[in-house]
Amino acid sequence: MAGGLLLRVFILSLELLTGLKRADCYSDVNVGLVLVMDSWVGRVGKMCISMALQDFYEDHPNFTTRLTISARDSGGDVVKAASAALDLMKNVQVQAIIGPQTSEEADFVANLGSKSQVPILSFSATSPSLSSTRTPYFIRATPNHSTQAKPIAALFKVYRWRGAVAIYEDSDYGTGFIPYLTDALQEVDSQLQYRCVLPPSAPEGLIREELFKLMTMQTRVFVVHMRYPLASKFFLQVQQIGMMSREYAWIITDGIAGILDSLDPAVIDSMQGVIGVKSHVANSDRLANFTTRWRRRFRQEYPDELHIPSLTIFGIRAYDAAWALALAVEKSGTRAFSFLPPIAGKSTGNFTDVLALGTLPSGPRLRRSILATNFEGLTGNIEFVNGQVEACTFQIINVIGNQAHEVGLWSPEFGLSPYKKISNGEEVLGVHVDELWPVIWPGRSMAVPKGWVIPTNQKKWRVGVPVKTGFTEFVKVERDPINGRRTVTGFSIDVFEAVVESLPYAVTYELIPFEDSHGRGAGTYNDMLDQVYFGNYDAVVGDVSITANRSNYVDFTLPYTESGVTMVVPMKKERRSKALAFLKPLTLELWLITTGFFFLMAFVIWFLEHRINEDFRGPLLEQMGKALYFSFSMLVYSHRDRITSNLTRLVIILWLFVVLILSSSYTANLASIFTVEQLQPTVTDLQTLINNGDYIGYNHGSFVKGLLMKRGVPESKLRPFATIDCFAEALLNGSSRGGVAAIVFEIPNVKLFLACYPDKFTTAGPINRTGGYGFVLPKNSPLLSDISSAVLNITEGEKMVAIENKWFGKQTTQSSSSPADASEALSLDCFWGLFLIVGATAIGALIIFAIGLWNENQNRALNEFPLADPNLWQKIVALTKLFDEKDPLPHNFKTREIGVREIEFNRDGVLSTREDPLGLGALGDVLSNEGTTLSPRTTASVGDAPMPSPLSSLEDDDTFLPLRDHAQEM
């Protein structure tokens, strides 16, 4: 027992001596801490920094430096924060300062740090106005809050909100964020409609006053960017006046969303349905362990607190900041250096405390060491880029009950997406609302707020419309004679109303006719557009053409009609001979190819039938005539000659199919040529009218007058008209009788005019491109993009078709480009496939026949050259001689067919023939000797095969129909 006791004493003594020796090797480095100690962020931050240093030195017991924290309370005041920092630098000789807490405090302290070369490491000052470029010794251990702008803009894109109201506190924290939010919203085609600025210590009365002002506006999407003291009062007032209800959408930033658990339950209850952007920290065992220890530590230091809130992002950032500073101090070899005194100025020797501060010699080395720090912290990888931690992933939350539920995640790599996709590392090209977790909006609504309502204080749009007497299908202004109320209708008005209804926000407007005191048009269309330029109208709706000159003064939406200007002229009958009209159905090329194939078929049939068919033998001219007759007679299916070769049958079947297709197409096209009345325009181009000095009409007040004068038409030759009937009458009268030779219209007017007079007038000449009809807005109008997009949606949908049918009827959809398009001649392009098939088959049949002929008669051909091998030419000559010979094989000639040219019956019913190749007379004698009578219904047997009597064949077999008919005639 005594020995064991002595051993324990020895070990304890050794550990004590070793500890003292190590303690002698430690170098204490003073570090300042400036926070608002009575705030939630200040208390959590100080606690996490203390735990971070404890964990750091437990993990690195051999490090030779130890940070000694000297804390100061800034009280949330800029002057106190600066005084605290100055005290730490001058009296404590700190080598670095962690803090200050707010951006306003950090702005002044950062300048002190840069002047004295003391690194200022902040984990909570997130204003973008603080920059390491301007103050190089200011280092931010957190992303600046401008990185929240893109996640918020992503929400606007997903929920299709086009406008928002920004509500923020009047401080560096609030104002520095708004420019970034504005730019991010513009990238998703949205914008800030209004900005509401509140002082950090705004009273409840001022908050209510601003909220009542917001209630009268159109926008119902609010982005709230303020710190939690002001936010607590703000949302309580929002709930009290009833703005936390349906149709409202509230978005909070990380400054509020990151500390929701620490807010008063009444404040959280007033934020039901709010969505927010919150820094996201991935779960890890290390973070879970630290959170458990932090809660235990919090209960020890604040035993009176009944509710232990969750660890916030500010506490985690403070932990990583302290760890980074301790690591940088060790790596840089920083010790307790004293400040170097400043160089006294020549003009004075008196210095204030700030000017007499001096500089820290170890500051530049420590700053470089901090910026080079790279380690795995609680929030992930800690690495400083441009003096601050890089942007992180943000969590989209929804306040439901007393908790914040996750809706989705946003990351710089993937954008907005469901949590699973980012956690799995999947590439996200876009996200739909249905993919995110459902949001419960204010008023416990599951429907996404549309983002706007009809405002109570919005000024109505003053929309000008033209007053006209013609083409009133586009715009028509009518006045009630009793009450004087004006009614505006028409195609353009209906399109405009449909566009306004499809906008993602409300637009109230008033249609104002552009008229004089007598109710007539007050000027031209250009005069009406000038009213938009001078600000008297907010827009113009009507049949207003988009031109380059007009676009210099006003903006146009995308066109909602066809574009272009063309000429309308009377039609005249075309008088010309139709003697050769039968040649028009086919092109010359097709005629030549078809004729050539008829000759080709004649040759192929003759070649295949010459040796084996008596009908294709004889004198050369007779053979040619029979072959050509057979080929061309297939055109009318009147060929009667016998065919004996299967190859010939194959070629004929295919050629008959081609002939059938050709003849049917020819007949249809020829009928079209004879039945369609040929009508032609009286004038084909504008230059002809100018050369002839003819008058040209145009729509009164239209830009077409200026266009024609630019093309060289004298103003004296231009005549304006207003109504469709006046235009028609002028065209029918002609230029010589007080009318016009042609009218130049915009395409929409042309379609309407020709729908009323489809048989008398037609278009002529090329179509000159213009912009079409569009709605007019002031220059650089913010609504131009939205209205143009709405125009596209309307024109591409079925609603536009319904509007056109309502005002113009379905007849305007018919083509009016020509009076009556005659059928075009059929070309080879329509039939080259058929010709290719028939031609290839015919050539193939010739080759097969030639090969078979040579194989069957090769020995005979070679016998003519017993002494030497024949050359190719001699073989061809021998083959030609063989071809011209009759095939000696009896099966190749149909000798069994009855070749009777004349048939006679005697009184006894005995059949007699003349020129009887088959020998029917001999057959009758044989049958008589055998005791068999040849009668119409008697059959005889020759050999083993029964043979029907000739009369039976004549009556029953279609093959002998010509013979039977000839017999009956006799």
Order of alpha helices (4+ residues) and beta strands (2+ residues): alpha-beta-alpha-beta-alpha-beta-alpha-beta-beta-alpha-beta-alpha-alpha-beta-alpha-beta-alpha-beta-alpha-alpha-beta-alpha-alpha-alpha-beta-beta-beta-beta-beta-beta-alpha-beta-beta-beta-alpha-beta-alpha-beta-beta-beta-alpha-alpha-alpha-beta-alpha-beta-alpha-beta-alpha-beta-alpha-beta-beta-alpha-alpha-alpha-alpha-beta-beta-alpha-beta-beta-alpha-alpha
